[in-house]
């Protein structure tokens, strides 16, 4: 697989850069440049009426693409927003304000969730149970056992842990273990969407799913989405006027109205440019006949090649034994995570040499995408030899 030709604008912007942070900020294919131009041109041509096109064509097209990838039966269950934190706040606003919120989660959630929940804890507004992600071998059993205990208002967990790459393959078993239908279940799918083949059809009527375009969907920031299961979360307290278009059209003012589909989790006026980029990327993947399974296999092949090369070196910090999720564990996403006390220093040295990775505490991450090929692994190893010699 070699799709470098579709990313020439990003390559030309900084020649020589080795970008191995596809898991963090995936490079954008060239089609997104033209998409941004179309967004501007539509605004110029349509002015006030551009929203008719956005809600009549652009947004439904994005919904259809995502529904196809996630095997959702109804694209209308999808709501869009500028970031995942906004969706988290709307989910939190579903719960009564007169008692502490009982939350079950993991110790491996991204900052957007962990910071907000910690702040609620600080105020005594939430009681949080965090299940350790490691050891990964028995995580599903440990988390499922805690779920079955019941007594939770809100269960929130990631499809792929951002700080390791560990992937939960069987989402349906976890969701199916929830004993109380009133419990809100949300899956953070940001490191799974467009990285791992994902079929939500078995749980689409029970679980919320949150993801976006910044990473593997290659569409940049500002285009996040939430799948809203029918019958769950009917009236979020945190609500924008876009969530009540039907009430506005009917002229009713005596009650706060909500859409029956995913639109009830919409906010207010937003910049639609991300939707244009997302549709352009999805259309490109269709033209290339490239599906998520292809992308995932490609990333894993590159990971295996990289690790074979590393195994022959004498660099302790990047030895395969330092991997948080080892190569033999197939339950991992499209990035590799090394645990080392020198993660921040290595990241700094690599960046100075034009090698883009990222670090989270004592963890250094290398992410792989469709703009990488075997030659890039060779170039990466040559650059590492110069940096680490």
Secondary structure as a PSIPRED ss2 file (coil, helix, strand):
# PSIPRED VFORMAT (PSIPRED V4.0)

   1 X C   1.000  0.000  0.000
   2 X C   1.000  0.000  0.000
   3 X C   1.000  0.000  0.000
   4 X H   0.000  1.000  0.000
   5 X H   0.000  1.000  0.000
   6 X H   0.000  1.000  0.000
   7 X H   0.000  1.000  0.000
   8 X H   0.000  1.000  0.000
   9 X H   0.000  1.000  0.000
  10 X H   0.000  1.000  0.000
  11 X H   0.000  1.000  0.000
  12 X H   0.000  1.000  0.000
  13 X H   0.000  1.000  0.000
  14 X C   1.000  0.000  0.000
  15 X C   1.000  0.000  0.000
  16 X C   1.000  0.000  0.000
  17 X C   1.000  0.000  0.000
  18 X E   0.000  0.000  1.000
  19 X E   0.000  0.000  1.000
  20 X C   1.000  0.000  0.000
  21 X E   0.000  0.000  1.000
  22 X C   1.000  0.000  0.000
  23 X C   1.000  0.000  0.000
  24 X C   1.000  0.000  0.000
  25 X C   1.000  0.000  0.000
  26 X C   1.000  0.000  0.000
  27 X C   1.000  0.000  0.000
  28 X C   1.000  0.000  0.000
  29 X C   1.000  0.000  0.000
  30 X C   1.000  0.000  0.000
  31 X H   0.000  1.000  0.000
  32 X H   0.000  1.000  0.000
  33 X H   0.000  1.000  0.000
  34 X H   0.000  1.000  0.000
  35 X H   0.000  1.000  0.000
  36 X H   0.000  1.000  0.000
  37 X H   0.000  1.000  0.000
  38 X H   0.000  1.000  0.000
  39 X H   0.000  1.000  0.000
  40 X H   0.000  1.000  0.000
  41 X H   0.000  1.000  0.000
  42 X H   0.000  1.000  0.000
  43 X H   0.000  1.000  0.000
  44 X H   0.000  1.000  0.000
  45 X H   0.000  1.000  0.000
  46 X H   0.000  1.000  0.000
  47 X H   0.000  1.000  0.000
  48 X H   0.000  1.000  0.000
  49 X H   0.000  1.000  0.000
  50 X H   0.000  1.000  0.000
  51 X H   0.000  1.000  0.000
  52 X H   0.000  1.000  0.000
  53 X H   0.000  1.000  0.000
  54 X H   0.000  1.000  0.000
  55 X H   0.000  1.000  0.000
  56 X H   0.000  1.000  0.000
  57 X H   0.000  1.000  0.000
  58 X H   0.000  1.000  0.000
  59 X H   0.000  1.000  0.000
  60 X H   0.000  1.000  0.000
  61 X H   0.000  1.000  0.000
  62 X H   0.000  1.000  0.000
  63 X H   0.000  1.000  0.000
  64 X H   0.000  1.000  0.000
  65 X H   0.000  1.000  0.000
  66 X H   0.000  1.000  0.000
  67 X H   0.000  1.000  0.000
  68 X H   0.000  1.000  0.000
  69 X H   0.000  1.000  0.000
  70 X H   0.000  1.000  0.000
  71 X C   1.000  0.000  0.000
  72 X C   1.000  0.000  0.000
  73 X C   1.000  0.000  0.000
  74 X C   1.000  0.000  0.000
  75 X H   0.000  1.000  0.000
  76 X H   0.000  1.000  0.000
  77 X H   0.000  1.000  0.000
  78 X E   0.000  0.000  1.000
  79 X E   0.000  0.000  1.000
  80 X E   0.000  0.000  1.000
  81 X E   0.000  0.000  1.000
  82 X C   1.000  0.000  0.000
  83 X C   1.000  0.000  0.000
  84 X H   0.000  1.000  0.000
  85 X H   0.000  1.000  0.000
  86 X H   0.000  1.000  0.000
  87 X H   0.000  1.000  0.000
  88 X H   0.000  1.000  0.000
  89 X H   0.000  1.000  0.000
  90 X H   0.000  1.000  0.000
  91 X H   0.000  1.000  0.000
  92 X H   0.000  1.000  0.000
  93 X C   1.000  0.000  0.000
  94 X C   1.000  0.000  0.000
  95 X C   1.000  0.000  0.000
  96 X C   1.000  0.000  0.000
  97 X C   1.000  0.000  0.000
  98 X C   1.000  0.000  0.000
  99 X C   1.000  0.000  0.000
 100 X C   1.000  0.000  0.000
 101 X E   0.000  0.000  1.000
 102 X E   0.000  0.000  1.000
 103 X E   0.000  0.000  1.000
 104 X E   0.000  0.000  1.000
 105 X E   0.000  0.000  1.000
 106 X E   0.000  0.000  1.000
 107 X C   1.000  0.000  0.000
 108 X C   1.000  0.000  0.000
 109 X C   1.000  0.000  0.000
 110 X C   1.000  0.000  0.000
 111 X H   0.000  1.000  0.000
 112 X H   0.000  1.000  0.000
 113 X H   0.000  1.000  0.000
 114 X H   0.000  1.000  0.000
 115 X H   0.000  1.000  0.000
 116 X H   0.000  1.000  0.000
 117 X H   0.000  1.000  0.000
 118 X H   0.000  1.000  0.000
 119 X H   0.000  1.000  0.000
 120 X H   0.000  1.000  0.000
 121 X H   0.000  1.000  0.000
 122 X H   0.000  1.000  0.000
 123 X C   1.000  0.000  0.000
 124 X C   1.000  0.000  0.000
 125 X C   1.000  0.000  0.000
 126 X E   0.000  0.000  1.000
 127 X E   0.000  0.000  1.000
 128 X E   0.000  0.000  1.000
 129 X E   0.000  0.000  1.000
 130 X E   0.000  0.000  1.000
 131 X E   0.000  0.000  1.000
 132 X C   1.000  0.000  0.000
 133 X C   1.000  0.000  0.000
 134 X C   1.000  0.000  0.000
 135 X C   1.000  0.000  0.000
 136 X H   0.000  1.000  0.000
 137 X H   0.000  1.000  0.000
 138 X H   0.000  1.000  0.000
 139 X H   0.000  1.000  0.000
 140 X H   0.000  1.000  0.000
 141 X H   0.000  1.000  0.000
 142 X H   0.000  1.000  0.000
 143 X H   0.000  1.000  0.000
 144 X H   0.000  1.000  0.000
 145 X H   0.000  1.000  0.000
 146 X H   0.000  1.000  0.000
 147 X H   0.000  1.000  0.000
 148 X H   0.000  1.000  0.000
 149 X H   0.000  1.000  0.000
 150 X C   1.000  0.000  0.000
 151 X C   1.000  0.000  0.000
 152 X C   1.000  0.000  0.000
 153 X C   1.000  0.000  0.000
 154 X E   0.000  0.000  1.000
 155 X E   0.000  0.000  1.000
 156 X E   0.000  0.000  1.000
 157 X E   0.000  0.000  1.000
 158 X E   0.000  0.000  1.000
 159 X C   1.000  0.000  0.000
 160 X E   0.000  0.000  1.000
 161 X C   1.000  0.000  0.000
 162 X C   1.000  0.000  0.000
 163 X C   1.000  0.000  0.000
 164 X C   1.000  0.000  0.000
 165 X C   1.000  0.000  0.000
 166 X E   0.000  0.000  1.000
 167 X E   0.000  0.000  1.000
 168 X C   1.000  0.000  0.000
 169 X C   1.000  0.000  0.000
 170 X C   1.000  0.000  0.000
 171 X H   0.000  1.000  0.000
 172 X H   0.000  1.000  0.000
 173 X H   0.000  1.000  0.000
 174 X H   0.000  1.000  0.000
 175 X H   0.000  1.000  0.000
 176 X H   0.000  1.000  0.000
 177 X C   1.000  0.000  0.000
 178 X C   1.000  0.000  0.000
 179 X C   1.000  0.000  0.000
 180 X C   1.000  0.000  0.000
 181 X C   1.000  0.000  0.000
 182 X C   1.000  0.000  0.000
 183 X C   1.000  0.000  0.000
 184 X E   0.000  0.000  1.000
 185 X E   0.000  0.000  1.000
 186 X E   0.000  0.000  1.000
 187 X E   0.000  0.000  1.000
 188 X E   0.000  0.000  1.000
 189 X C   1.000  0.000  0.000
 190 X C   1.000  0.000  0.000
 191 X C   1.000  0.000  0.000
 192 X C   1.000  0.000  0.000
 193 X C   1.000  0.000  0.000
 194 X C   1.000  0.000  0.000
 195 X C   1.000  0.000  0.000
 196 X C   1.000  0.000  0.000
 197 X C   1.000  0.000  0.000
 198 X C   1.000  0.000  0.000
 199 X C   1.000  0.000  0.000
 200 X C   1.000  0.000  0.000
 201 X C   1.000  0.000  0.000
 202 X C   1.000  0.000  0.000
 203 X C   1.000  0.000  0.000
 204 X C   1.000  0.000  0.000
 205 X C   1.000  0.000  0.000
 206 X C   1.000  0.000  0.000
 207 X E   0.000  0.000  1.000
 208 X E   0.000  0.000  1.000
 209 X E   0.000  0.000  1.000
 210 X E   0.000  0.000  1.000
 211 X E   0.000  0.000  1.000
 212 X E   0.000  0.000  1.000
 213 X C   1.000  0.000  0.000
 214 X C   1.000  0.000  0.000
 215 X C   1.000  0.000  0.000
 216 X C   1.000  0.000  0.000
 217 X C   1.000  0.000  0.000
 218 X C   1.000  0.000  0.000
 219 X C   1.000  0.000  0.000
 220 X C   1.000  0.000  0.000
 221 X C   1.000  0.000  0.000
 222 X C   1.000  0.000  0.000
 223 X C   1.000  0.000  0.000
 224 X E   0.000  0.000  1.000
 225 X E   0.000  0.000  1.000
 226 X E   0.000  0.000  1.000
 227 X E   0.000  0.000  1.000
 228 X C   1.000  0.000  0.000
 229 X C   1.000  0.000  0.000
 230 X C   1.000  0.000  0.000
 231 X C   1.000  0.000  0.000
 232 X C   1.000  0.000  0.000
 233 X C   1.000  0.000  0.000
 234 X C   1.000  0.000  0.000
 235 X C   1.000  0.000  0.000
 236 X C   1.000  0.000  0.000
 237 X C   1.000  0.000  0.000
 238 X C   1.000  0.000  0.000
 239 X C   1.000  0.000  0.000
 240 X C   1.000  0.000  0.000
 241 X H   0.000  1.000  0.000
 242 X H   0.000  1.000  0.000
 243 X H   0.000  1.000  0.000
 244 X H   0.000  1.000  0.000
 245 X H   0.000  1.000  0.000
 246 X H   0.000  1.000  0.000
 247 X H   0.000  1.000  0.000
 248 X H   0.000  1.000  0.000
 249 X H   0.000  1.000  0.000
 250 X H   0.000  1.000  0.000
 251 X C   1.000  0.000  0.000
 252 X C   1.000  0.000  0.000
 253 X C   1.000  0.000  0.000
 254 X C   1.000  0.000  0.000
 255 X C   1.000  0.000  0.000
 256 X C   1.000  0.000  0.000
 257 X C   1.000  0.000  0.000
 258 X C   1.000  0.000  0.000
 259 X C   1.000  0.000  0.000
 260 X C   1.000  0.000  0.000
 261 X C   1.000  0.000  0.000
 262 X H   0.000  1.000  0.000
 263 X H   0.000  1.000  0.000
 264 X H   0.000  1.000  0.000
 265 X H   0.000  1.000  0.000
 266 X C   1.000  0.000  0.000
 267 X C   1.000  0.000  0.000
 268 X C   1.000  0.000  0.000
 269 X C   1.000  0.000  0.000
 270 X C   1.000  0.000  0.000
 271 X C   1.000  0.000  0.000
 272 X C   1.000  0.000  0.000
 273 X H   0.000  1.000  0.000
 274 X H   0.000  1.000  0.000
 275 X H   0.000  1.000  0.000
 276 X H   0.000  1.000  0.000
 277 X H   0.000  1.000  0.000
 278 X H   0.000  1.000  0.000
 279 X H   0.000  1.000  0.000
 280 X H   0.000  1.000  0.000
 281 X H   0.000  1.000  0.000
 282 X H   0.000  1.000  0.000
 283 X H   0.000  1.000  0.000
 284 X H   0.000  1.000  0.000
 285 X H   0.000  1.000  0.000
 286 X H   0.000  1.000  0.000
 287 X H   0.000  1.000  0.000
 288 X H   0.000  1.000  0.000
 289 X C   1.000  0.000  0.000
 290 X C   1.000  0.000  0.000
 291 X C   1.000  0.000  0.000
 292 X H   0.000  1.000  0.000
 293 X H   0.000  1.000  0.000
 294 X H   0.000  1.000  0.000
 295 X H   0.000  1.000  0.000
 296 X H   0.000  1.000  0.000
 297 X H   0.000  1.000  0.000
 298 X H   0.000  1.000  0.000
 299 X H   0.000  1.000  0.000
 300 X H   0.000  1.000  0.000
 301 X H   0.000  1.000  0.000
 302 X H   0.000  1.000  0.000
 303 X H   0.000  1.000  0.000
 304 X H   0.000  1.000  0.000
 305 X H   0.000  1.000  0.000
 306 X H   0.000  1.000  0.000
 307 X H   0.000  1.000  0.000
 308 X H   0.000  1.000  0.000
 309 X H   0.000  1.000  0.000
 310 X H   0.000  1.000  0.000
 311 X H   0.000  1.000  0.000
 312 X C   1.000  0.000  0.000
 313 X C   1.000  0.000  0.000
 314 X C   1.000  0.000  0.000
 315 X C   1.000  0.000  0.000
 316 X H   0.000  1.000  0.000
 317 X H   0.000  1.000  0.000
 318 X H   0.000  1.000  0.000
 319 X C   1.000  0.000  0.000
 320 X H   0.000  1.000  0.000
 321 X H   0.000  1.000  0.000
 322 X H   0.000  1.000  0.000
 323 X E   0.000  0.000  1.000
 324 X C   1.000  0.000  0.000
 325 X C   1.000  0.000  0.000
 326 X C   1.000  0.000  0.000
 327 X C   1.000  0.000  0.000
 328 X C   1.000  0.000  0.000
 329 X C   1.000  0.000  0.000
 330 X C   1.000  0.000  0.000
 331 X C   1.000  0.000  0.000
 332 X E   0.000  0.000  1.000
 333 X C   1.000  0.000  0.000
 334 X C   1.000  0.000  0.000
 335 X E   0.000  0.000  1.000
 336 X E   0.000  0.000  1.000
 337 X E   0.000  0.000  1.000
 338 X E   0.000  0.000  1.000
 339 X E   0.000  0.000  1.000
 340 X C   1.000  0.000  0.000
 341 X C   1.000  0.000  0.000
 342 X C   1.000  0.000  0.000
 343 X H   0.000  1.000  0.000
 344 X H   0.000  1.000  0.000
 345 X H   0.000  1.000  0.000
 346 X H   0.000  1.000  0.000
 347 X H   0.000  1.000  0.000
 348 X H   0.000  1.000  0.000
 349 X H   0.000  1.000  0.000
 350 X H   0.000  1.000  0.000
 351 X H   0.000  1.000  0.000
 352 X H   0.000  1.000  0.000
 353 X C   1.000  0.000  0.000
 354 X C   1.000  0.000  0.000
 355 X E   0.000  0.000  1.000
 356 X E   0.000  0.000  1.000
 357 X C   1.000  0.000  0.000
 358 X E   0.000  0.000  1.000
 359 X E   0.000  0.000  1.000
 360 X E   0.000  0.000  1.000
 361 X C   1.000  0.000  0.000
 362 X C   1.000  0.000  0.000
 363 X E   0.000  0.000  1.000
 364 X E   0.000  0.000  1.000
 365 X E   0.000  0.000  1.000
 366 X E   0.000  0.000  1.000
 367 X E   0.000  0.000  1.000
 368 X C   1.000  0.000  0.000
 369 X C   1.000  0.000  0.000
 370 X C   1.000  0.000  0.000
 371 X C   1.000  0.000  0.000
 372 X C   1.000  0.000  0.000
 373 X C   1.000  0.000  0.000
 374 X H   0.000  1.000  0.000
 375 X H   0.000  1.000  0.000
 376 X H   0.000  1.000  0.000
 377 X H   0.000  1.000  0.000
 378 X H   0.000  1.000  0.000
 379 X H   0.000  1.000  0.000
 380 X H   0.000  1.000  0.000
 381 X H   0.000  1.000  0.000
 382 X H   0.000  1.000  0.000
 383 X H   0.000  1.000  0.000
 384 X H   0.000  1.000  0.000
 385 X H   0.000  1.000  0.000
 386 X H   0.000  1.000  0.000
 387 X H   0.000  1.000  0.000
 388 X H   0.000  1.000  0.000
 389 X C   1.000  0.000  0.000
